[in-house]
């Protein structure tokens, strides 16, 4: 039995803090090729696929110690190559995940059952404001997906 909660019809969006909104806008434009779909004083709204996120002016600081936003892509390697061509520098993965593969991605076993995947490959970068962003592709068992 599924219980209704007041949040059932809600959507969720990521909000990333920025000490310098102009610097953040330039980073996301120059390094990732993204332009805001909306802006307002103190905030920039971006769309990726069917999702969106906001970068907002903040006196606070991102810890940068954990993934604050994950971006899922169908194929990781061409995305990484394209972003590196734009000058994006990826972080050295946390050793907790084991050594990276030849393309710099780590393999993480396990996935949410609804995805049908058996794991993911992932890379991370820090944006201009210190936010830690992950980019991942789902990994499927041979013959699946």
FENCOR-V215496 format. One record per helix or strand of 2 or more residues. SS is the DSSP state (hx for helix, st for strand). FROM is the first residue (numbers start at 0). TO is the last residue. If there is no record, write none. Layout:
# FENCOR-V215496
SS	FROM	TO
SS	FROM	TO
This chain:
# FENCOR-V215496
st	13	17
hx	20	31
st	37	39
st	42	47
st	50	56
st	68	71
hx	75	84
hx	94	96
st	105	108
hx	112	114
st	118	125
st	131	138
